[in-house]
Amino acid sequence: MKTTIKFICNDRVISTNIHPAVSLLDFIRKQEHLTGTKEGCREGDCGACTVLLGELKGNEVIYKNVNSCLLPIGDVAGKHVVTIEGLNSDVLSPIQESFISETATQCGFCTPGFIVSLTSFVLNTNHFTFDSAVESIAGNICRCTGHISIKRAVSKMLTFIDPVFNGNRIEDLINKNFLPKYFLEIPVKLKGLSSETYEGKAVNSPEFVISGGTDLFVQKWEELIKTEVSFIPPSGDKEKIRVSGNFVIIKANTTITEFKESEIINKHFPALNEKLKLFGSLPIRNRATLGGNIINASPIGDMVNILLALDTKMYFIKDNGVRELPLNKFYLAYKTLDKQKDEILDEISIPIPAEDCLFNYEKVSKRTYLDIASVNSSILLAVHNGIINKINISAGGIAPVPKLLAQTGEFLLFKKISTDNVSEAIKIAMQEINPISDARGSADYKKLLLKQLIIAHFVTLFPDFVSIEELV
């Protein structure tokens, strides 16, 4: 399966006939010989392969840092790819200069990823603080343990930035040598590309439909390049997240970053923003989608765990028809779904919670950030005068599928929040789960983790009603 794919790489228009599931990393290194982008872990963990991906929105290009090892070339059609070579000009940028002056590079293997991610930071942020700058490179790892010098370089870089942009941020960054001049030409070039047909976007009955692919390209990249694939079309300028009545409607191809930064989500679900920092790294969040996380069906998927607790419904399209299904009915067995092969998940809906609703998400993993959960859990509940009148508790990593703990919730409904009731609920939860021993821990360890996470929910939300000493 080969298709014609056109995009801009740095300052050149690329037209290539290649299988659309070939990773961008392989293409830019092997076909374009842009070897500044490094192949490290090939799992989106080290950040050595980071590039900028720019997409035309209206009259401007929005750039995000992404892992090119997990990015199929078919999904860069009509977009702007910027490698480390594409950030070079006649003089060093303030970011490059800061790395040199603070000796923030040793072997140099990781350096391109850090430079690209920090360039994405200055392109996107309105908060030019040291902490936010360091957070922007959380998806980049220095294997020479040079993180202290890298932090010094970040601090120095910030001294070059005037946080007040005079209208056009791209122009200002060019004037301050953060970007080469050719960036000004990219919007016009992309508009020219968008008027041309991209062949191969739609495939009849493909083996794989890709939306994000941040886990798919870890697990099955060799299989993907040998079969038929298709991609969820971009939404263009259409709203991906909107309010309809008492529901928030979200397109399935909404990325985790778009979800996290949405004004609508932050208004109605304010507790989520901080919790979503636990979902991978920023480059992963920039690519991973809600629909991809749902269909991937991982028992420890972070977004699925959260969406289960939020009473999410799914809307599948097929031959112009729509099928509605509650998310908690979707998972039949391990990686077995209530989904027909030719159905596409188009949207999900979440009820807007009442003002007295509270939410919490907890996760245990080997690393606090940038890691897959051993066990995770979410809770949504409404309480009036100390009595629970609505409750959903979800758990992951404790069964073959992401699970809503229905019996545990049923027990707690209309009961008073107390140490005794929480203790009894934990006993019921232990009967609802059937974890297995694997690389993330033994079955007994996972049971213990879920017990601790349920306790954490109530201690976090109701510290005056339950006793952590008695529960543990």
N, C-alpha and C positions, 0 to 999 in steps of 0.2 A: 504494500500500500504506500504509494508515493503521491504527494500533493505539492502544488505550487504555493509557496509561502513567501509573502513579501513583508518586510519590516525594515526598520532603520537600526543599524548597529553603529554606534558612535555617530560619525558624520556621513555614513554611506548607506544608501538604499541597498538592501540585500534581497535577491530573488533566488530561491533555491527549490529544487525538486527533491524532497526527502520525506521519509516517513515522519508524520507529525508527532509521534511519540518519542522521537529521539530527543534526549535532554539538551537543553540549550548549552549546558556546560560542554558536552561532547562536541557540539557543532562549533562553538566559538574557539575551542582549543584545536580541534582536528581539522576543521574546514577553513576557518578564518585565521588560524595560527595566532590567536590572541591569548598567549600563554600566561599573561599576568593573572588571569582568573585561575585559581588553583583547585585541583581535585584533592579533597582531604578525606572526610568520613563518608561522603556520598549518602548521608542520611539527614542533612540539614542541621547538623549538630555543631559543626566547627566554624562555619561561616567563611571559610577560605575561598569559596566559590561565589561570594556575594556579588551581585550586579544591581544596577538600577533598572527598573522597568517603568517606563513612562507611558501613560495612556491619555489620549486626548479627551478632555471634558470641556465641551463648549469651545472656547478659544484658547484654553491653556492646557498644558500638559502636567498631569499629576504624577509625581515620581514616588516609587516605593522601593526599598531595598528588599531583594528576594534571593533565595538560594537557587542558583542556576542548575544545581545538580538534580533538583526536584521539579524543574520547570520544563514541560514539553514544548518543543519549538513551535508546535501548532498553536499554542496559546499566546505566542508573541506576535502573531500576524497583525499588521496594522499598528504596531506599537514601537516604542523607542527603547532599545537595549543599550545601556551604557556600561562598558567594562572599565577597568582601571585605566586602560590605555586611552579611553575616551575622556578622561578627566585631566589629561596632560595638556599643557600649553607651553609657551616659551619660558615661563617662569613657574616656580613651585607655587602651588596653592598654599594658603595659610595652614591648611590641615597637614599637607605634606611637610611644610617648613617646620611645623610644631613637632612632628614625629622625628625629624632629623635633629633638631636642636635639643630635644629631651631624650635622645638615644632610645626612642621607643620602638625600635626595630632591631631584632637580633639576627635570626636566620632569614627573616623577611618573608617566610612562606605565608604567614597570616596577614601581613601588612596591607595588601590590596583590599581584603575584606573590611578591615577597620576603616580605611580611607573612604571606601564606597559607602559604608554605613553612616559615617559621620557627615558625608556629603548629603545623604538622604535626610539626616537630622537638620542641617541648616536649610535645606529646601522646604521642610515641612513644619518645623516647630514654631510656636509662638512663645515658648518658655525656654529662654537661653540660660538655663541654670546648669551648674556642674552635675547635679544628680540626674537631671533629665538627659543630659548629654551622655553620661555613663550608661544610663538605661538604654539608650539608642544603640549601643554596641553590645548589648547583652547576648546577642546571637553570634558573637565572634569570640573565638578562643585563641589565646596565644599559648602554644605548647612549649615555648621557652620560658614560661612563667614571667613574662615581662609586663604584667598588668600594672604594676606601680608606675613604671615609666610611661606606660600608655595613658594612665590617668593624669600624669603630669602634662603630657602632650594635649590631652583634652582640655585641661585647665588653661594652657597657653593659647590653644585655638580660640577659646571663648573671648580672649582679649582682643582678637581681630574683628569681632562681630559687633556691629551696631544693630541692636535689636529692632530699630525703627527702619522699616523699608519704605522707600519713597515710591509707592505705587506698584511697580513691577519688580517682584522679588528676583526673577531671573536676571533682569538687567542689573540690579544692584549687586548680585553675587558675581556677575561677570566683571563689573567695575572693580570689585574687591578681589578679583583673581581666584575666587572659589570655583568658577566654572569657565570653560573655554567659550569663545564667542559664538561658535556654531550652534549653541543651544537656542539662540534667538531664531534660527531658521527652522527648528524642528516642528512647531505647530503647523506651518504652511506645508511642510513636506508630508506630515501625517495626514492632513486633509486630502492631499493628492493621493495618498495610498488608500484612504478609506473609500474613494470613489471607484477603485478597482475591485474586481471580484476575487475573493479568496476561495480557491477551489479546495474542496475536501472538508469544509466545516461540518457539513451534514453527511452522515453515512447511514444507509438503510440497515437497521438491525446490527449495530456495532457490538463487538464483544465487550467493549468498555466505553462508558461515557464518563469523561473526565471533568471534574469540577474541583480545581485546586490541586489535587493529586499528591499532597504532601506525605501521605502514608502509602498511597498506591505506588509511588515511584521509589519508595524504600523497599517494598515487598516484592513488586512484580515488574520492575522496569525492563528486564530482559524478555519477559513474556509480552509486554505491551508493544515492543517494536516488531513483533512477529504476527500481529493480528490487526483486525479492524478497530479503529478507535474514532470517537467523535467527541466534541467539546460542547459544553453548555455555552450558548451564544452570550456575548456581553450584553449588558442592559443599556449600554450607551448612556444617555443623559436621563433616563427614566429613574424615578425614585425606587430604590431598593427596599426602603423601610418606610412604611406609612401607617397612619391610623385610620381605621374604618370602624365606626361605631365604638364598641367597647373592646376592640381587639387591635393589637399591633400586627400588621401583615408584613412578612419579610420574605423577599425573594431567596430562593434556595442557594443562589450563587453569591450571596452576600458573604464577604470575607469576615473573619473574626475581628480584624481591625475596623472595618466599616461598622460592624455591630457594636464594638466597644466604644467607638467615637461618635455614634449616632446621638443627636440631641434627643430624639424620641425615646431611645432606650435609656439614656441617662436620666430623663425626666421620670419615666414610669418604673424603672428598675435601677435606682441609684446604687444599690449594693453591688451590682455586677461589675462595674468598671474596675475596681481594685482587684476583685477576684480573678478577672480575666488575664491579669498579669501572670497567672500561674499556667496559662495555656501557651506552651511552647515559648519560642523567642519571637521578637518582632518580625523578622523575615518570614517565619512560619505563619504568624497571624496575618501577615500581608497577603498570603496565598491561600491558606486553608479556608474552606467555606463551610457554612452551616449545613448545607445539603450534603456535601462530601463527608462531613463528620457523621451525619445521620446514616447515610447509606453504607459507609464503611463498616458500621455495626460493631465497632470494637467494644467489648464489655467495659472498658475503662475510658471511653471517650469523654473528655471534659464537657463539651457542649451538650452532648446527648444527656449526660447526667443532670445538667442544669435545666435543659428543656423539658425533661420528664417531670421535674418538680413544678414547672410552670404551666402544666396542663396544655402542652403544645398539641396542635392538630396539624396534619400534613395534607397537602393538596397535590395529587398526581394528575398529569395530563396525558391523554392518549386519544388520538384521532379527534381532537377538539373537544373531547369530553373531560370531565373533572371528577376525580374520586377523592372523597374525604376520609381520613383515617386518623384516629387518635394515636399519638406517638407511642403510648404505652401498650398498644395492640400490635405494633409493627414487628417486633422481634419474636420470632417463633421458636428458634433454637440458635445455636452458635452459627453466626453468619448466614442464617436462614431468615428470609424476610417475607412479609406479606406484600409482595411487589411482583407485578408481571414484568417480563423482560423488556417489553416495549413501552413501559410507563416511564415517565420522567417526573421526578419531584420538582414541582414548579415553585411552590410557596409553602410557608408555614404560618400559622397564626398563634398568638399568645394572648390570652385574656388580660386586659389591664387590671392589675390587682387593686383591691380596695385599699383605702388609706391606712387601715389597721393591719394590713398584711406585712409580715416580716420575712426576709429571705436570708439564708446563709449557705455558703459553699465551703467544704473542707476537702483537703486532698493530702495524701501522704505519698511521697516519692523519695527516691534516694537523694535527689537534689531538690531543694525547695522550688527552684525555677528551672525552666528548660528541660523538663523531664516528664516521662510518662508516669501516671499514677500507679501505685500498688493497689490502693483502694481510694475511692472518692465518694462523696455523698453531698446531696443538696437537700434543703428543707424550705418549704414555703408554708407559712401558717398564719392564721388570723386569730387573735386572742381578745376576748372582751371580759373584763373583770376577772382575769386570771383563768378563764375557761377557754379551751381551744374549740373554735367553731369551724375551722377549716384547717386541713393539714395534708401535705404531700411530703413523703420522704423517699428519696431515690438513693441508690447505691450502685457502685461499679466495682468490678474486680472480685465480686463475691458470687458470681454465677456465670453461666455461658453467655448471658445477654445483659445489657444494661437493665436494671430492675427497679420498678416502683414497689416499695415495701408496703403493699396494700393492707396486709393484716396488722402491721405495726401502726399504720395511720388510722385504721379503723378502731384499734384499741384506744388510741389517744384522743380521738374525736369526742368532743363534749366532756372531756375530763379536765380537771384542774391541773395546772402545771405544778408538779411537786417532785421531790426526789424519788418517792416511792413509785409514782406513775412512770417516770422516766426509766427507773430501774426495771420495772415490769415490761415496758416497751422494748428494752434491749433484749430481754429474754425471748420475746416474740420474734424480734428481728433475727436472732440467731437461728430460729427454726425456719425462717423464710429463705435462708441463703444456703448455697452449697459450693463454697469455694474449692479450688484445687491447688495443690502445691505446684509451683513453677519457679522460674528465675526471679520473680518478684517477691517470693516468700512462701512459707508453708500455709496450708489451709488454716491451721490454728492461729498463725500470725495474722492472717487476713481477718479472721473473726475478731481477734483482739483489736485490730485497727478499726473495724467498723464500730465496735463498741465505743472506742475512744472518740470517733468522729461524731457519733450520736450525742455523746456527752458534751463534746465541744459545741455542737449546735445550741444546746440548751444553756450551757454556761455562758456562751457568747451573747445570746439573745435575752436570757433571763437570769442574770447572775444572782439576783436577790431571791429567787424562787427555788433554786436547786443547790444542793451541796456537792461540790466536786469531790470532797474528801470521802463522803459516803458512797458516791457512785463508783469511784475507782478502787 
